[in-house]
Amino acid sequence: MAALPSDKDFVEFVVKAIVDHPEDVKVDRRVDEMGVLLTLKTHPEDMGEVIGRHGATAKALRTLLRIVGLRHHARVNLKIEEPEGGYAGRRLQRPQTSAEDMAKVVEDLKES
């Protein structure tokens, strides 16, 4: 029987296969009383690939990681770190709509 890959190696292999900057993929592994925590760090441009539409890729990766963990008799969790300059920073800088702009939109809707 072939040796089972470690959880850390599994995450690195899968993530490096789907990102544009595989050299920037880093996985840290910590073990505590709650189980194993893998922390994934990627290039900021690759966050969309890792998370996927509506989080589907991240969810699938976590599901597969739980199976790998079961094979090793461990509870494995995955944390995806938001890189510096990632999406969360852009989300907070959304331009605000003024009351005047909203009034104009309402007036335009009434006229049509």
SULGILIN-V117331 format. One record per residue. RES is the residue in one letter. PHI is phi in whole degrees, 0 to 359 (* if undefined). NEAR is the number of other C-alpha atoms within 10 Angstrom. Layout:
RES,PHI,NEAR + RES,PHI,NEAR
//
This chain:
M,*,3 + A,288,4 + A,290,5 + L,283,10 + P,289,13 + S,287,13 + D,299,25 + K,296,21 + D,297,10 + F,298,16 + V,297,24 + E,301,15 + F,298,14 + V,293,12 + V,293,23 + K,298,18 + A,285,11 + I,251,12 + V,260,19 + D,273,14 + H,237,15 + P,296,16 + E,290,10 + D,265,14 + V,281,17 + K,229,17 + V,235,20 + D,257,11 + R,239,14 + R,230,10 + V,242,12 + D,218,7 + E,293,5 + M,274,10 + G,129,14 + V,255,18 + L,242,19 + L,258,21 + T,250,17 + L,257,21 + K,237,18 + T,226,23 + H,294,19 + P,305,16 + E,290,15 + D,267,21 + M,300,18 + G,297,16 + E,292,15 + V,288,22 + I,279,16 + G,80,14 + R,293,10 + H,55,9 + G,78,12 + A,295,12 + T,292,16 + A,298,20 + K,296,15 + A,295,13 + L,297,17 + R,294,17 + T,296,15 + L,296,15 + L,293,22 + R,296,19 + I,293,15 + V,300,21 + G,297,18 + L,298,12 + R,295,14 + H,259,14 + H,58,11 + A,218,16 + R,268,17 + V,242,24 + N,241,18 + L,241,21 + K,246,14 + I,258,15 + E,280,13 + E,286,16 + P,287,17 + E,303,10 + G,79,11 + G,281,16 + Y,296,14 + A,300,11 + G,294,12 + R,290,9 + R,297,9 + L,284,8 + Q,260,8 + R,295,8 + P,295,7 + Q,270,6 + T,270,8 + S,280,8 + A,296,9 + E,295,9 + D,297,10 + M,295,11 + A,298,11 + K,294,11 + V,297,12 + V,296,11 + E,298,11 + D,297,10 + L,291,9 + K,295,8 + E,289,7 + S,270,5
//
